[in-house]
Amino acid sequence: MVLQGLVFVWRYALTNPFVDEWDFVEALYGEEPALPWLWQLHNEHRFPLPRVLYLTLFWITGDLRTGCYVSLFGVSMLSLGLMNFSRKIRGRASLADAVFPMLLLQCGQAENLYMGYQICFMFALVLACGQLVGMLTVTPQNHFRRGLQVGLMGIASLMCGAAGLAYGSVGLAWVGWLAFTGKLSPLQRLTLGPLALTVPVYIWLYRQGYRRPGHHPPSAGIFESIRVGLEAQAVAVGPAATGIWPFIGIVMLLLGIGTFLVITRNLLTDSENRLRWWGLMAMLAGSAGVSFGIGWGRSGFEDDMGFAWRYGWITLPALFTIWFACLMDRSSQKLERLLGAFAAAVVIMTPINIVSGFRDGEKRVLPVEKEWEQWVREGKSPLEITKKFYPDDDEVRKRIIAAMRLLKKNRYTYYEMLREGDSP
């Protein structure tokens, strides 16, 4: 899976800025002050932590594709870590644990792999899973250490957009509960307790100057938001999910409800591991919040907006929460057989996902990238190029033309061949 990911990134990672990245060129070259830009809204999101890495990587390498390789490395290490963690919980290795690389690394996650700026979603995913693992490895002997680890990851998660805000909030709520009920000294309680209070403070800061994206239509309502949210949750298993909709949406909903019931039962009966079950409940709530948030924010757009492939990474923590809840429940072997069935389904879908990713790269991404580069190398003017690719939006063309001239000024890859002239 790492190899197919490397091939995909090598072939399709975008040299050219992609969609929103055109607005970041001034910040990348220091024409826009970095500090305000790090906190700037991006649609509904604030991404200060991923933007620090995005900016640093570009300053070091001068290549937008670096972020793609960093994202691939991040999810590769996450796959390895989750496979090992699953083996520890089960007490033995299992072929079923191959679901982690098959879900995380399949190139049906295309947009997350060919766009460097998607490190923002990689960060949110890795930190959410890190919090989950921390909460599931808590013991009476390490309450403070695990609380501190989850708390720090939760604070970092808050700074990774709306999805990170959801996952970080529930993780820090768990830390607050640990500070209240855990086996801790008074000093340790005073250390962990304030970590949970960072959530309301950060949300207050987040809302200062917040403006709803003007180009986003209003939500279509609760039920349509649930439908679109289930689409986003379904795409966590890859683009193959679109072919079995709405069946996959019903399955996801039933899995979520079933996991809630399993966790609730264990909270009432398994007092020894209650903190771990509270951690699973917290992450299940955070995952539901992310899916519904996508639905609420995107339900006013065209039909099936939830099937955008980029949502796959930030909705995967829900599946991992379900997975570990089934592994931890020792009351029945049926749940482990359910995991085997799920793994078999992922095996069947993985070739479809990989083919879909490469097909998207060959048919849609690469032709546009090559044609754009050809027009630049042939000495076309910025106005000619943007009229070709963005014929109906004068404002977008103006922003892209300004960015293209900045790329030429700084001799970014082939942009030194860009012809000047032709004001918009």
C-alpha positions, -999 to 999 in steps of 0.1 A, spaced: 0 0 0 29 24 7 43 16 -28 11 23 -46 8 55 -26 44 65 -36 37 58 -73 4 78 -71 21 108 -54 51 107 -78 29 107 -108 0 130 -98 12 153 -70 5 188 -82 34 212 -90 8 238 -97 -12 255 -69 -46 238 -67 -79 256 -61 -75 274 -27 -37 272 -29 -37 301 -54 -47 323 -25 -17 312 -4 11 321 -29 16 355 -14 21 340 21 44 313 7 67 340 -7 65 364 22 44 390 3 17 385 30 28 384 67 30 348 79 16 354 114 -19 368 105 -21 343 76 -16 313 100 -48 323 118 -68 333 87 -102 316 81 -102 291 53 -140 285 47 -151 274 82 -116 264 92 -86 278 110 -55 257 104 -27 274 123 -7 242 131 -8 226 96 -1 259 80 31 262 101 43 229 85 30 238 51 48 271 51 80 256 66 81 228 40 78 253 11 104 276 25 128 246 28 121 229 -5 104 255 -27 81 227 -40 43 223 -33 46 186 -38 66 181 -6 34 183 15 20 153 -5 50 131 5 48 143 41 11 134 42 18 100 28 45 94 53 22 105 81 -6 81 72 20 53 66 33 56 101 -2 58 115 -11 26 96 19 8 112 11 21 146 -26 11 145 -18 -24 133 6 -28 162 -19 -14 187 -46 -37 174 -23 -67 178 -16 -56 214 -53 -53 223 -62 -87 207 -31 -104 221 -21 -118 187 -15 -107 151 -44 -110 126 -46 -105 89 -77 -85 96 -55 -57 108 -45 -50 72 -76 -28 71 -56 0 85 -32 5 55 -59 -5 31 -81 23 44 -55 49 51 -32 45 20 -55 35 -8 -53 62 -35 -90 66 -37 -80 92 -11 -68 110 -43 -73 146 -34 -56 141 0 -26 127 -18 -21 150 -48 -26 183 -31 1 194 -7 -22 215 15 -41 184 26 -15 180 53 -43 199 72 -65 168 71 -36 144 77 -28 163 110 -64 162 121 -65 124 114 -32 115 131 -39 136 162 -74 122 165 -60 86 164 -32 95 188 -58 107 213 -78 75 208 -48 53 214 -38 74 245 -73 70 260 -73 32 253 -39 27 270 -48 45 303 -41 24 335 -43 33 372 -5 36 371 -3 61 342 -33 84 347 -13 116 348 11 106 319 -18 96 296 -39 126 306 -10 149 298 -4 132 264 -40 132 253 -44 168 266 -14 181 246 -26 162 214 -61 176 220 -48 212 221 -28 205 189 -59 190 174 -79 222 181 -56 240 158 -64 217 128 -97 231 115 -133 223 123 -126 185 123 -97 189 146 -118 212 168 -144 184 172 -118 157 180 -97 179 202 -128 190 222 -139 155 231 -104 145 239 -99 174 263 -133 167 278 -120 132 286 -89 147 301 -112 169 323 -131 138 334 -97 121 342 -86 151 362 -118 149 382 -120 111 388 -85 97 382 -58 86 407 -39 118 408 -21 140 433 -35 175 439 -7 190 418 -15 166 389 -52 175 390 -43 212 389 -21 204 359 -46 184 339 -78 204 348 -68 236 330 -61 217 298 -98 209 295 -105 246 299 -86 254 267 -116 243 247 -140 272 256 -111 296 254 -101 284 220 -137 284 207 -141 320 219 -109 329 200 -120 309 170 -152 329 168 -135 363 169 -138 378 134 -155 346 122 -176 351 90 -197 324 74 -183 317 39 -203 340 16 -201 316 -14 -216 287 7 -254 282 4 -273 278 37 -278 243 51 -306 223 37 -318 212 71 -312 185 97 -324 155 77 -305 164 45 -275 172 67 -277 137 82 -278 122 47 -248 142 34 -230 135 66 -235 97 61 -221 101 26 -190 117 41 -188 89 66 -193 62 39 -164 77 18 -141 67 46 -140 33 30 -131 49 -3 -149 58 -36 -162 22 -39 -188 33 -13 -205 54 -39 -214 23 -59 -233 7 -30 -251 38 -17 -275 40 2 -268 5 16 -234 16 29 -250 46 46 -275 24 64 -246 1 74 -226 31 88 -256 43 108 -263 9 122 -226 4 131 -226 37 149 -257 29 169 -245 -6 177 -211 7 189 -229 33 211 -249 4 227 -218 -17 232 -199 12 248 -229 20 271 -232 -16 282 -195 -18 291 -196 16 309 -222 -1 332 -205 -34 336 -167 -30 331 -156 -8 359 -120 -18 355 -118 -2 321 -144 25 325 -120 53 316 -111 35 283 -148 31 275 -154 68 282 -126 75 257 -143 54 231 -176 72 238 -159 106 235 -143 97 201 -176 83 188 -193 116 197 -165 136 181 -167 115 149 -205 119 148 -199 157 152 -175 157 122 -198 138 99 -228 159 108 -208 191 106 -198 182 70 -234 175 63 -246 208 78 -220 228 60 -223 211 26 -260 200 23 -269 232 5 -246 225 -24 -252 201 -52 -264 166 -45 -240 141 -30 -215 167 -19 -206 144 10 -190 120 -15 -160 143 -20 -130 120 -16 -111 144 6 -134 137 35 -121 101 38 -93 109 61 -112 131 86 -141 106 89 -119 75 94 -116 79 132 -152 68 134 -143 34 118 -113 30 141 -134 38 171 -159 10 161 -130 -13 154 -113 -9 189 -147 -10 207 -153 -44 191 -118 -56 200 -121 -44 236 -155 -60 242 -149 -95 256 -185 -106 261 -190 -122 227 -169 -135 198 -195 -123 174 -180 -88 174 -146 -101 164 -163 -121 136 -179 -88 126 -145 -73 123 -134 -102 100 -164 -95 78 -156 -58 77 -120 -66 68 -132 -89 40 -154 -61 26 -124 -37 27 -103 -63 8 -129 -65 -19 -132 -27 -21 -95 -19 -21 -88 -28 -58 -118 -7 -68 -105 22 -47 -70 20 -62 -83 18 -98 -106 47 -91 -77 68 -78 -54 61 -107 -82 66 -132 -90 100 -116 -53 109 -118 -50 98 -155 -83 111 -168 -88 143 -148 -58 155 -128 -28 149 -151 -43 162 -184 -52 195 -169 -18 198 -151 1 190 -184 -20 214 -205 -15 242 -180 22 236 -180 23 235 -218 6 268 -220 30 284 -196 61 269 -214 47 281 -248 48 317 -235 11 323 -231 2 353 -210 -15 349 -176 -47 363 -191 -48 338 -219 -42 309 -196 -68 319 -170 -94 326 -197 -89 291 -210 -92 274 -176 -115 298 -157 -136 314 -185 -166 325 -163 -151 340 -132 -133 374 -134 -125 376 -97 -109 341 -97 -88 351 -127 -75 382 -111 -63 364 -80 -47 336 -101 -30 361 -124 -15 379 -94 -3 346 -80 12 335 -114 32 367 -117 46 361 -82 55 326 -91 73 339 -122 91 366 -101 104 338 -78 112 314 -106 90 287 -94 96 256 -115 85 264 -151 69 298 -143 100 317 -154 87 310 -189 55 328 -183 49 358 -206 41 392 -191 14 415 -204 -23 415 -210 -37 430 -178 -70 415 -167 
